[in-house]
Every structure is written in structure tokens, then in C-alpha cells.
Amino acid sequence: MIKLPRNNIAVVPIYDPDYSPSGRIVIPEQAKERCDQGIVKYLGPEVKDLKIGDYVLFSGYTGTLIRMEGEGSLIIMAEDFVTCVVADVPDVDVPGLYFRGPDGYFMASYEMALEIIGEAFKESQFHRNIRTKNKLDSRPKPEELIRK
């Protein structure tokens, strides 16, 4: 997790696809446009008009692209650089991931998949260790750093 100053936001970039819609033509990196859309992941304390999870459009020349371990790629920019928020985002199906319901199988949406991953993470031993600060908090205490 990161903390952002003022009215800055962190956006998970959504890049153009690597293939044409037919799936037969590979689009080279040089022919792709700059990333100009994404999902808001973090907000600074002074952000007024956006919320986490908003699907936003912005100029491809805006912001600073960073890559952080555990976070992936993020674009940091001021809230003012967002051109618009896409209001009615349709559910995105995750190909190959199905659930079984009372009426048979149905394709999982992206949101369902993230919810399952989040629930699994909450139940994991790794998350329990972080919550209880067992074993993983091997950093020295401030009083241990003082030379005597």
C-alpha cells in the first residue's frame, strides 16, 4: 500500500491488447498508443471527485509510471489530469473461470474472481502472520539500533 500526497491518485493501467480484434495480427509495441485508461487504486487525502475502483480516461502523456513489488504497475497523477470517469462499466467475464450454481455453470466476472482471490488471501497463513505480526516482522526495534 502506498500513501499519496494532496490530490494525487494511483491508477492501475489498462494497456491496449497485443492482438487485433480478429486475433490474427500481432500489434508491435511501436504501433501501440500510450496507456490512456485505468482503474483508480489509491487516493490522496484531498481527492474530491474520484473513488477507488473508478474506470478513468486520461491523456497518455500524463502521470508517472512506476513499478512496485507487490503492487505491479501504477500511474501516479494529479486528480485534475483525469479526463473523464466511465460511468456504466459492463461486467467483464473471465474466460475459463466458471462457477456452479443451482441452474448449472456460469462464467465468472472479473469482480467475482477478485473477490475470491481476496477471500483466499484473508484466510491464508501469510495474511494471519501479517495481522498478528508473527515471524514476518523481523525488523529491529528502534531501541535495538542504539549503540551502547
Secondary structure in CASP SS format (residue, H / E / C, confidence):
PFRMAT SS
TARGET T0000
AUTHOR 0000-0000-0000
METHOD secondary structure of the structure
MODEL  1
M C 1.00
I C 1.00
K C 1.00
L C 1.00
P C 1.00
R C 1.00
N C 1.00
N E 1.00
I E 1.00
A E 1.00
V E 1.00
V E 1.00
P E 1.00
I C 1.00
Y C 1.00
D C 1.00
P C 1.00
D C 1.00
Y E 1.00
S C 1.00
P C 1.00
S C 1.00
G C 1.00
R C 1.00
I C 1.00
V E 1.00
I C 1.00
P C 1.00
E H 1.00
Q H 1.00
A H 1.00
K C 1.00
E C 1.00
R C 1.00
C C 1.00
D C 1.00
Q E 1.00
G E 1.00
I E 1.00
V E 1.00
K E 1.00
Y E 1.00
L E 1.00
G C 1.00
P C 1.00
E C 1.00
V C 1.00
K C 1.00
D C 1.00
L C 1.00
K C 1.00
I C 1.00
G C 1.00
D C 1.00
Y E 1.00
V E 1.00
L E 1.00
F E 1.00
S C 1.00
G C 1.00
Y C 1.00
T C 1.00
G C 1.00
T E 1.00
L E 1.00
I E 1.00
R E 1.00
M E 1.00
E C 1.00
G C 1.00
E C 1.00
G E 1.00
S E 1.00
L E 1.00
I E 1.00
I E 1.00
M E 1.00
A E 1.00
E H 1.00
D H 1.00
F H 1.00
V E 1.00
T E 1.00
C E 1.00
V E 1.00
V E 1.00
A C 1.00
D C 1.00
V C 1.00
P C 1.00
D C 1.00
V C 1.00
D E 1.00
V E 1.00
P E 1.00
G E 1.00
L E 1.00
Y E 1.00
F E 1.00
R E 1.00
G E 1.00
P C 1.00
D C 1.00
G E 1.00
Y E 1.00
F E 1.00
M E 1.00
A E 1.00
S E 1.00
Y H 1.00
E H 1.00
M H 1.00
A H 1.00
L H 1.00
E H 1.00
I H 1.00
I H 1.00
G H 1.00
E H 1.00
A H 1.00
F H 1.00
K H 1.00
E H 1.00
S C 1.00
Q H 1.00
F H 1.00
H H 1.00
R H 1.00
N H 1.00
I H 1.00
R H 1.00
T H 1.00
K C 1.00
N C 1.00
K C 1.00
L C 1.00
D C 1.00
S C 1.00
R C 1.00
P C 1.00
K C 1.00
P H 1.00
E H 1.00
E H 1.00
L H 1.00
I C 1.00
R C 1.00
K C 1.00
END
